[in-house]
Amino acid sequence: MTVIDGAVASDIATLLHHRPSVAAGTVRITDACTACGACLATCPERALRRAPRKPLVIDDLCTAWWDCVGICPTGAILDVRT
C-alpha cells in the first residue's frame, strides 16, 4: 500500500475512475425536439443516434463539441456541463 499526501494510492485510483452521473460533455434533448436530424450529422463522435421520438444521447461518447446545440433549429438540445 502506497500513501500519497495522506491518501492511499488505491483510494486515489478509485476517485480518478469515478464518473459523475452526468458526464462533463453531455447534452440533453428536450421535448421541443422535432426529430429533424440536423444534430446527427454535426456530432464528430456519433454520440447522438436516431431514435423514434428524439435522438438518443450516448453520454460516454460525447466530447463537448457542442455543435449539436448550435445547429438545433428549435433549441431543444441543452448543454448540461457539470
N, C-alpha and C positions, 0 to 999 in steps of 0.2 A: 504494500500500500504506500503510495506516494502522497505527501502532504505539500500543497502549494498554497502559501499565504493562509494557512489555517483550514483549507478545504481539502477534502480527499479527492484525488485525481478522478476516481470513478464517479464522484458526485458532479464534478465539472463536466465530464463526458456526458453524463445524463442530461445536464442542463443544456449543453450545446446541441444535443439531438432532440430536445423537446420542441415540438411545433405548437404554436398557438392555435386556437380553434379556428381562426381566420388567418390565412397566410398573408404575408406582407404585400404580396402582389395580387390581391384578389378583387374581383368585381362582383356585384350582384345585379341581377336583371329584374326590374320591377314589372308589375302587371301592365305598365304603359307600353311594353314591347308589342309590336305588331308582327313579329317574326319575318321581317323583310329580308333578313340575312346579310345586311350590309356589314355587320360586325364580324361575321365568319371569315371573310376574306382579309380582314385587316390584322388578325392575330398571327404573328410570326411563329408562335409556339403551338398553335392549334389548340388553345385552351378553351375555346368555345366550340361546341358541337351542336349540330342541328338536332332539335327535339320537337315534339308535336306542338307545343304551345309557345315556347320561347327557348332560346339556346341554353344548353347545359354548360355550366362553368366548371372546368376541371381545375380546381384551386392549385393543385400541385404543379401544374404546367404553366400557370400564369407568372410572367416575369415582369409585370408592371410597365408595359409599353404604353398602355392607356389609349392606344389608337381607337379601340372599340368605343370608348367613352365619347370621343370627339366625333366619330362618324355616325353615331346613332341619331337618326332624324327625330326621334321622339324623346330623347333624353332619358331613356329607360335604363341605361347602364350606369350604375353608380360605382365610384371608386371607394372602396371600404378599407383603405390602408389602416393598419393598426399602429 
